[in-house]
Amino acid sequence: MSDNILFLIVFLSQIFLLSLYFPMKILGRMRYVRKTYPPSQYPKLYTKPIEYYEKEQRNYQIINQIIFVAGLMLMFAVWVWDFSSYGKLARLLPIVFGMIQFLPVIRLELSESSQFKLMRKASLRTTRKAELRPRRLFDFISPAMFGVAIFMYIAAIFLDLYWHQFNFHWGHDTFERAMFLTAGYFLFSTIIVLNLHGKKRNPHETYEDRTRQIEFILKSQIYAGIAMSVIFTTVAAGDVFDMAPLEPSLMSLYFQSIAWISIGSKLRTLRIENINFDVYKEDVSVT
């Protein structure tokens, strides 16, 4: 029962963080932009009628409210549920619900990508500025930070193998964890490469704003890789040191750390007051 109580505390934190606190921050940011940079003065910022963006804000708020209530109902179910009797099912609960909590954010990201595509189509500029200096990985992150991420990846796999007598075959937990960890690092690496060498998503974004955006994304992927290595190492240690009852709480903490790394860091790093919105004003020369 004590494991249930511990998980309830940690899981409650996950519900409030991902479905109440961060949504409130994001909604406040969206409302501030609409109020401070209206379509009449910043027409390039809006590719659709203002009513569309107001509807999107309402939908985002409603979806998060539904998920928040569902999380509280799930907590009540956990209260009468003996967690120790369900093994991997208990461990998957915060993961599955965490993925559901991230859906509204993913929806916003997809909407943002669609917005940038429409911006590129609406752009009337025939000449574009080229960045002559190539972007390099260590322009945005330190070699030490990169080295820590690689070390944590190797250490996580090695310790898992060591604790399980180097059993590494299909169907064994060590093999599954190594594959998932490798897949995660591959995804993070792909995101880094695409942002370093991919085309500019926002056609109006200044060089300085884009540089800050790339730096944030690269650092967040590195931190996410380190966090993933830590949690996988902890789970592997749980098999040996009898920490299995703590795994649901650890998985919940992992999702919360990912939220702080991605959403929290973005809100802190890419602050509205540091973004140059003048690029979204009407181009007098074109007019």
N, C-alpha and C positions, 0 to 999 in steps of 0.2 A: 504493500500500500504506500510505503514511503517513496517508492519509485514513481508511482502515480502522481503523488503530490509534487515531487520535483519536476516531473514533466509538465504538469498543469501550469506551474509557475513560468517555466521556460516557454511553453507553447502559447500561453497568454501574452507573453512579451512579443512573440512572433506575430500573433494576430493584430495587436495594437500597432506594431511597427510598420508592417507591410500593408495593412488594410485601413489604417486610420491616420497614423502620424505622417508617413510619406505622402499619401494621397492629399492630405490637407496642405502640405508644403507645395506639392506640384500644382494643385488647384489655385493656391494663392499666387504662384508664379504666373500661371496662365491668365488669371484675372488682371494681374498687374500689367502684363504686356498689352492686353486688349484695351485697358483704360489709358495707359500712358502713351501707347503707340497706335492710335486709331487708324482705320483705313483711309480716312480723308487726308491724313498727313503722311502716312507710310503705306501707299498702295501696293508696293512690291512685296510687302510682307504677307499679303492676303491674296490667295489665288481663287478663293471662293467667297460667297457672300458671308457677312459677319454672322448671320443666323446659323450657318453651318458650324462655325467654331463654338458658338454658344451651346448648340445642341450637343456637340462632342464633349464639352465640359460637363454638361448635365449627365450624359451617358457614363462618362468616366466616374463621376461621383456616385451615381446609382449602382453601378457594377461593384464598386468597392464597398458600398454599404451592404449590398447583398452578401458579398464574401465575408464581410466582418460579422454579420449576424450568423451566417453559416458556421463560421469559426467558433463563435460562442456556443452554438448548439452542439458542435462537435466536442467542445470541452465538457459539456454536460454529460455526453455519452462516455467520454474518457473517465469521468468521475466515478461511474459505476462499472467500469471495465477493468478487470485485473490485467494490467499490461504485461506482467511477467509470464502470462500464459500464451502469448501470441507471437513470440519470436520476431521473425522478419517482418510480419505484418505491422507490428508496433513500430518498427524502425522506418517503415515506408510511409507511415501516416504523415509526419511533418514534411517529408519530401513531396508527396503527392499534393498536399494542401499548399505547400510553398509554391509549387509550379502553378497552381490555380491563382494564387495571390499575385504572381508575376504576370499573368495574362493581361490585365489592364495596361501595364507598362509596355508590354510587347505590342499591344494594340496601338498605343500612342507612337511607338517607334515606327511601326508600319505606316501610320498616318503621316508621320513626319517625312518618311521617304517618298510617299506619294506627293506630298506638298513640294518637296524639292524638285521632283520630276516636272511638275506643273510650272514651277518657277523657271526651270531651264527652257521649257517650251515658250514661255511668255517673255523671256529675255530678248530684248531688241538689239543688244550689243553685237556688233559684227567683229569687234576686236577684243581679245582677251589678254590679260597679263599672264606671262609665263614665269614660273619660279625657276630661275636658272640654277640655283643651288639645290642639289639633290637632298632629299630628306633621308637621314640615317637614324638607325635605331638608337644609338647612344647620344644623339642630339636631344632626346626626350627622356631617356632613363639612364641611370648610371650603370656602368659595367658591374658594380658590386650588387645592385638590385637584380640584374639579369642573372648573375652567378648564383645568388641565393635561390632564385626560382629553379634553376637547373639542379642545384645541389639537393633541394627539397624533393624534387621529382625522383632523383636517383635514390636518395635516402629512404623515401617512402616505400619504393619497390623492394629495395634491399632488406630493410627491416622486416617487411611483410614476409619475404622469403625466409629470412633467418629465423623468425619466430615460428614458422611452420615447416621447419626442416627442409627448406628448398623444394617443397612440393609445388610443382608448377605444371599443371596439365588442365585440359578442358574440363569444366565442371567444378574445379576447385576454387575456393574463395580467393586465393592469391592470384590466380589467373584472371578472374573476373575483375578484381580491383585494379590490377595492372592494366587491363584493357580499357576500363573506364577512365582511369587516370590519364593514360596515353591519349585517349580520344578527347578528353578535356583539354589537355595541353595542345593537341593538334588544332582544336577549335580556337583556343586563345591565340595561337601562332598565326592562324589564318586571318583572324580579325586584325592582328597587328600588321601583317603584310598588306592587307587590303587598304588599311588606313595610311600606311606609309607610301604606297605606290599606286593606290587607286585614284580614280578621277574625282574631282571636286564635286561633292554632293550639292552643296548650296552655291548657286552661281553668283550670289551677291556677297558672300562672306568675305571679310577682309583677311589678309595674310595673317595678321596678329590673332584674330579670332580663330582661324583655322588651326594655327599652331597650338593654341591653348586646347582646342578640341582634341587634336591628335595626341598631345601630351597626356591629357586626362584618360583617353581611351587606352593608350599603351600602358600607363601605370596601373589602371584598373585591371587590365588583363594579367599583368604580372602578379598583382596582389591576389587576384582570384586563383591563379595557379598555385601560389604559396598556400592560400587557405585550403584549397582542395587537397594538397599534399598533406597538410596537418591533419585534416579530418580523416583522410584515408589511413594515415598512420595510427591515429587514435582508435579507429574501428578495428584495425588489424591487431593492435595491442589488446583490445577488449576480448578477442578470442582466446588469448593466452592468460591474461591476468583477471579474467572473470569480471569484465566491465560491460557485459552484454545488456544488463538492465539500464545502463546509462546511455546506450546508443540512441534511443529516440530523442533524448534531450540534446545529445551532441549533434544529431542531424538538424534539429531545430536551430541550434546555435549556428550551425554552418550556414543555413539559409539566411539567418539574420546578418551574419558577417558579409555574405554576398550582397545583401541589400545595402549595407553600409558602404561597401566598396563601390557598388555601381550607382545606386540612386543617391545615397548620402553624399558621396564624393562629388558627384556631378552637381548637386545643388550648392555645395560649398565652393567648388572650383570654378564652374562656369556661371558666375554670378551675373544677374541681369545688368547691373550697373557697369560691368566691364565689357559688355557687348556693344559694338558700334552699330546702332540702328539707323544711322544716317544713310547707309547704303540702300535702305528700303524706301527712301523718299523718291518722289517723282523726278526723273531725269529731265531737267529743263532743256538741255541741248537736244534730246530726242523729241520732246514735245514741240 
